[in-house]
Amino acid sequence: MKRMLLAATVALMLGVATGEFLTRDAPFRRWIARVAHRGELETLVGRRGIYDTDLERAWQAEVFAGGGDPQEIERSIADQQKRALLPRLIVQARLDAAAAGQPILPAALAHEMDVLRWQFRNEKAWAAILQSVGLNLRGLRREAATNLRDRQWIEAQIASRIQPNEAECRRYFDAHRRSFQEPLRFRASHLFLAAPDGYPAEVIATKRTLSDALSRRLANGESFPALVAEFSEDDATNKRGGDLGYFAEERMLPAVFQAAQKLSPGEISVPVRSRLGFHIIRLTELRPARALSFEEARPEISARLENQQRASAVADLIAARE
């Protein structure tokens, strides 16, 4: 009893969170959890305890990541989802312990934090989301560092297993030739007037009238790049003559792609309406669909195989730690 009281006193002196590493005794851990307001102890993984608050925070993070609101989920469903998370937290705790000694660069950690921050529109939204999941910047930095160590440790463990060789790449190419096709692509420029669906009818009518007038000026020989620079409302392209670069059907607005299909290089379309507004299209070049050679497809093949092998290697690594 004296020994347990001494351990409790030391834990309180060092900070209750630190105290969880002093013993594996479950009753003592539950007492520590009550003092620290961490909820019930769910399980022990080595010397680390997983508590109700850990489940709650992991669950909220997962709901937010899926675009949901934890407040809108019924309690019974939330409880089921939290229970389903526990095995993953156990594996995560084992992984964290294995990767604890993995060195990380300060610049890499700073980049991790920047990536997280850039997902929110301003500091107020950033602070609100941290508060909602019970984190401050110091705690988030600690978790980001742990995550970075975990990823680096995993990559070090599986590095030798995820590099496909030439024979594997060729077998994959032979078995999936039809998936290595370069589709029909166009290169075109556009003069764009914004009038998206939902705009007031009078605004759309004004933009339609202006696009028709600009189309007539182009037909009379005025410079396409000059009119783009003066009138186009696409800020991403109007400084380069409206150039959209090369695009395939799946990466372009249907109305723009269909208009390009009707043109020969050098021709200019009449105004066409998309869901975003009015476009006047000038076709620059077209590249017919064709099959890729093995050499052209090699980088994509390597990436596909590497991803497959990485997933398999990570699954094996996790299974070995369960």
Secondary structure, 3 states (H helix, E strand, C coil): CHHHHHHHHHHHHHCHHHHCCCCCCHHHHHHHHHHCCCCCEEEEECCEEEEHHHHHHHHHHHHHHCCCCHHHCCHHHHHHHHHHHHHHHHHHHHHHHHHCCCCCCHHHHHHHHHHHHCCCCCHHHHHHHHHHCCCCHHHHHHHHHHHHHHHHHHHHHHHHHCCCCHHHHHHHHHHCHHHCEECCEEEEEEEEEECCCCCCHHHHHHHHHHHHHHHHHHHCCCCHHHHHHHHCCCCCCHHHCCEEEEECHHHCCHHHHHHHHCCCCCCECCCEECCCEEEEEEEEEEECCEECCHHHHHHHHHHHHHHHHHHHHHHHHHHHHC
